[in-house]
């Protein structure tokens, strides 16, 4: 990863590059991706390219059944704006809406891929963080239930720890180089 940065995790003092590359390209298990996909697939429904579900009807209703309003929203939406659709998606998934279930399953599958990468790298356990951590847990396979632990601190603490490690590593190299 070049320049001493670390993607998402430090396992046994090694940087593990797994996700963490920003919401536009690496939010596979996050609310931003779920919300954006829900809007995209709602537009497919409006176009007649996908079957209407309760979720798509709810989203279209929110935008007064005007797809241009969805497009306008998307043009200025932040990650948080998209993520605000996640509770609605989980609500419809629990009501067995086919699109909502597909979106949640896609997020769960992405989370499993990340978790498996961390476990294969030697992590003894994994903590989920973020707004989807709690609602996504029941959608993960049972084989992971004993390996998911509550976070010991918040993400800011982890970022500070990673920055301190990088700083002291750089300082040691600088001292050796003279």
TITOR-16432 format. One record per residue (C-alpha): y, z, x; residue in one letter; residue number from 1. Coordinates in Angstrom, 1 decimal. Each point is the difference from the previous one (the first is absolute). Example, Ala and Ser with C-alpha at 12.3 -4.5 7.8 and 13.67 -1.06 7.14 Angstrom:
2
- north, up, east, resn, resi
- -4.5, 7.8, 12.3, a, 1
- 3.4, -0.7, 1.4, s, 2
This chain:
178
- north, up, east, resn, resi
- 0.0, 0.0, 0.0, x, 1
- 2.4, -0.4, 2.9, x, 2
- 3.1, 2.2, 0.6, x, 3
- -1.8, 3.3, -0.4, x, 4
- 0.1, 0.1, -3.8, x, 5
- -2.8, 1.0, -2.2, x, 6
- -0.9, -1.5, -3.4, x, 7
- -1.3, 2.6, -2.4, x, 8
- -2.3, 2.4, 1.7, x, 9
- -0.8, 2.0, 3.2, x, 10
- -3.7, 0.7, 0.2, x, 11
- -1.2, 2.0, 3.1, x, 12
- 3.4, -0.7, 1.7, x, 13
- -0.5, -3.8, -0.5, x, 14
- 2.3, -2.1, -2.1, x, 15
- -1.9, -1.8, -2.7, x, 16
- 1.7, -3.1, -1.5, x, 17
- -0.9, 0.0, -3.6, x, 18
- 2.5, -0.9, -2.7, x, 19
- 3.4, 1.5, 0.1, x, 20
- 1.8, -3.3, 0.8, x, 21
- 2.4, 0.3, -2.9, x, 22
- -0.1, -0.7, -3.7, x, 23
- 0.5, -3.8, 0.1, x, 24
- -3.1, -0.7, 2.0, x, 25
- -2.0, 3.2, 0.1, x, 26
- 0.1, 2.0, -3.2, x, 27
- -3.5, -0.8, -1.1, x, 28
- -0.8, 3.3, -1.6, x, 29
- 3.5, 0.8, -1.1, x, 30
- 2.1, 0.0, -3.1, x, 31
- 2.2, -2.9, 1.2, x, 32
- -2.9, -2.4, 0.2, x, 33
- -1.5, 1.2, -3.3, x, 34
- 3.4, -0.4, -1.8, x, 35
- 0.7, -3.4, 1.5, x, 36
- -3.5, -1.2, -0.9, x, 37
- 0.3, 1.3, -3.5, x, 38
- 3.3, -2.0, -0.5, x, 39
- -1.5, -3.1, 1.6, x, 40
- -3.1, 0.1, -2.2, x, 41
- 2.2, 0.7, -3.1, x, 42
- 1.9, -3.2, 0.7, x, 43
- -3.4, -1.8, 0.2, x, 44
- -0.7, 1.4, -3.4, x, 45
- 3.3, -1.2, -1.3, x, 46
- -0.8, -3.4, 1.4, x, 47
- -3.4, -0.1, -1.8, x, 48
- -1.9, 0.1, 3.3, x, 49
- -1.4, 3.5, -0.5, x, 50
- -1.1, 2.0, -3.0, x, 51
- 2.4, 2.4, -1.6, x, 52
- -0.9, 3.7, 0.4, x, 53
- 1.7, 3.2, -1.2, x, 54
- 1.6, 0.3, 3.4, x, 55
- 1.5, -3.5, 0.0, x, 56
- 1.3, 0.5, -3.5, x, 57
- 1.6, 3.3, 1.0, x, 58
- 1.6, -1.6, 3.1, x, 59
- 1.2, -3.0, -2.1, x, 60
- 1.4, 2.4, -2.6, x, 61
- 1.9, 1.9, 2.7, x, 62
- 1.6, -3.3, 1.0, x, 63
- 0.6, -1.1, -3.7, x, 64
- -2.6, -2.7, 0.4, x, 65
- 2.4, -1.9, 2.3, x, 66
- -1.7, -1.1, 3.2, x, 67
- 3.4, -0.8, 1.6, x, 68
- 0.7, 3.8, -0.2, x, 69
- -3.1, 0.7, 2.0, x, 70
- 1.0, -2.6, 2.6, x, 71
- 3.5, 1.5, 0.1, x, 72
- -1.4, 3.5, 0.5, x, 73
- -2.3, -1.3, 2.8, x, 74
- 2.9, -1.6, 1.8, x, 75
- 1.7, 3.4, 0.5, x, 76
- -3.0, 2.4, -0.3, x, 77
- -0.7, 2.6, 2.7, x, 78
- -3.4, 1.3, 0.9, x, 79
- 0.8, 3.1, -2.2, x, 80
- 1.0, -2.3, -2.9, x, 81
- -3.4, -1.7, 0.1, x, 82
- -1.8, 3.3, 0.5, x, 83
- 1.5, 1.4, -3.3, x, 84
- -2.6, -2.2, -1.8, x, 85
- -2.9, 1.9, 1.6, x, 86
- -0.1, 2.8, -2.6, x, 87
- -0.1, -2.7, -2.7, x, 88
- -2.8, -1.8, 1.8, x, 89
- -2.1, 3.2, 0.3, x, 90
- 0.7, 0.8, -3.7, x, 91
- -1.4, -3.3, -1.1, x, 92
- -2.9, 0.2, 2.5, x, 93
- -1.0, 3.2, -1.6, x, 94
- 0.1, -1.8, -3.4, x, 95
- -2.4, -2.6, 1.5, x, 96
- 2.5, -2.8, 0.2, x, 97
- -1.6, -2.8, 2.1, x, 98
- 3.1, -0.9, 2.0, x, 99
- 0.9, 3.6, 0.7, x, 100
- -3.6, 0.7, 1.1, x, 101
- 0.1, -3.0, 2.3, x, 102
- 3.3, 1.1, 1.6, x, 103
- -1.2, 3.6, 0.6, x, 104
- -3.4, -1.2, 1.3, x, 105
- 1.9, -2.3, 2.5, x, 106
- 2.1, 2.9, 1.2, x, 107
- -3.1, 2.2, 0.3, x, 108
- -1.9, -2.7, 1.9, x, 109
- 3.0, -0.3, 2.4, x, 110
- 0.1, 3.8, 0.5, x, 111
- -3.7, 0.0, 0.7, x, 112
- 0.4, -2.6, 2.7, x, 113
- 2.7, 2.1, 1.6, x, 114
- -2.0, 3.2, -0.3, x, 115
- -3.1, -1.7, 1.5, x, 116
- 2.0, -1.3, 2.9, x, 117
- 1.3, 3.5, 0.7, x, 118
- -3.4, 1.6, -0.3, x, 119
- -1.5, -2.7, 2.3, x, 120
- 2.7, 0.9, 2.5, x, 121
- -1.2, 3.6, 0.1, x, 122
- 2.2, 1.7, -2.6, x, 123
- -2.0, 3.0, -1.3, x, 124
- 1.8, -0.2, -3.4, x, 125
- 2.9, -1.8, -1.6, x, 126
- 2.9, 1.2, -2.1, x, 127
- 1.6, -2.3, -2.6, x, 128
- 3.7, 0.1, -0.4, x, 129
- 2.5, -1.6, -2.2, x, 130
- 0.5, -0.4, -3.7, x, 131
- -3.4, -1.5, -0.6, x, 132
- -2.0, 2.5, 2.0, x, 133
- -1.0, 2.2, -3.0, x, 134
- -0.5, -2.7, -2.7, x, 135
- -2.0, -2.2, 2.4, x, 136
- -2.5, 2.7, 1.0, x, 137
- -2.3, -0.4, -3.1, x, 138
- -0.2, -3.8, 0.8, x, 139
- -1.4, 0.5, 3.5, x, 140
- -3.7, 0.0, 0.6, x, 141
- -1.9, 3.3, -0.1, x, 142
- -1.1, -0.4, 3.6, x, 143
- 3.6, 0.7, 1.1, x, 144
- 0.6, 3.2, -2.1, x, 145
- -1.0, 2.4, 2.7, x, 146
- 2.1, -1.9, 2.6, x, 147
- 3.3, 0.1, -1.9, x, 148
- 1.9, 3.1, 0.7, x, 149
- 3.4, 1.3, -1.2, x, 150
- 2.9, -0.8, 2.4, x, 151
- 0.7, 2.8, 2.5, x, 152
- 3.7, -1.0, -0.1, x, 153
- 2.2, -2.8, -1.2, x, 154
- 0.5, -3.5, 1.4, x, 155
- 3.3, 0.9, 1.7, x, 156
- -1.8, 2.7, 2.0, x, 157
- -2.5, -2.6, 1.1, x, 158
- 2.7, -2.4, 1.0, x, 159
- 1.7, 2.7, 2.0, x, 160
- -3.3, 0.9, 1.8, x, 161
- -0.6, -3.7, 0.8, x, 162
- 3.6, -0.4, 1.3, x, 163
- -0.3, 3.1, 2.2, x, 164
- -3.3, -1.2, 1.4, x, 165
- 1.5, -3.4, 0.8, x, 166
- 3.1, 1.6, 1.6, x, 167
- -1.9, 2.4, 2.2, x, 168
- -2.4, -2.8, 1.0, x, 169
- 3.0, -2.2, 1.0, x, 170
- 1.6, 2.9, 1.8, x, 171
- -3.2, 0.6, 2.1, x, 172
- -0.2, -3.7, 0.9, x, 173
- 3.7, 0.0, 1.0, x, 174
- -0.5, 3.1, 2.2, x, 175
- -3.0, -1.6, 1.7, x, 176
- 2.0, -3.3, 0.6, x, 177
- 2.7, 1.9, 1.7, x, 178
